[in-house]
């Protein structure tokens, strides 16, 4: 559960698909497959693409498509799903937002993206569901959540651990007992 929390919802909202998406859409992520997920900046990739002749571009597209088709079907589906989530204009906006961040924040974000991707698919789905839930909150609820988050961060590490343990024990209780404890606590 801590891995889910540390992965950070921000990562999912900002960059979960960026490293594997091509600079210019259309190949369903095959460009990232060929690059092994690593490359220069978007501007460098675009400049390289513009310098290719039409024949070289056609060869490159075919090579990328062959690489993409060689992937297992479930990996192809994941790449298509990620690519479909972001329209080119949205990808451009996300890249601009990332470029505007200080280098240490960019690195932190990349680490969180890597951590998110290392999660099991079920954990990723839980994180996505939680993110969607958080996005649906109104401004008052968000303000309360932010205030609670600040209060939590202000606690000493030992106190946080104590509360985590109490929460885990509470979650293991049957629902009716949890309800009784909650009612008793609220009444005090």
C-alpha angles and dihedrals in degrees: 000000000000090000088058092051094046092049085069129218090239090068093056093047096047112030117000093124105028104095094055098041119097120242090240116032127231105083097075093238097310091127090062090049092055092046091048088237091297129102146122124284123304089254091054092049091048092049091049090050092049091052093057121098117240089257092051090049091052091049091047092050091050092048091050092048091050090051091049093048090051091063120096112268094248091054091048089052091051092051092047091048092052093046092049092052092067127049115211093257091052091049089051091051091049092050090051092049090049092049090052092058120094112260093252090054090048090053092047090051092049090051091051091049089052090048091050091051091050090060121100114261090252091054091047089052091050090051092049091050091050090048091051089049091051092048090055093059118109121235094265092052091047091051091052091048091050091049091051090048091053091048090051092050091049091060120099114256092246091054091050091053091049091051092046089053092049090049092051091050090048092051090054092058121094114266095252092053091047089052092051092051091047092050092046091050093048091049092056 
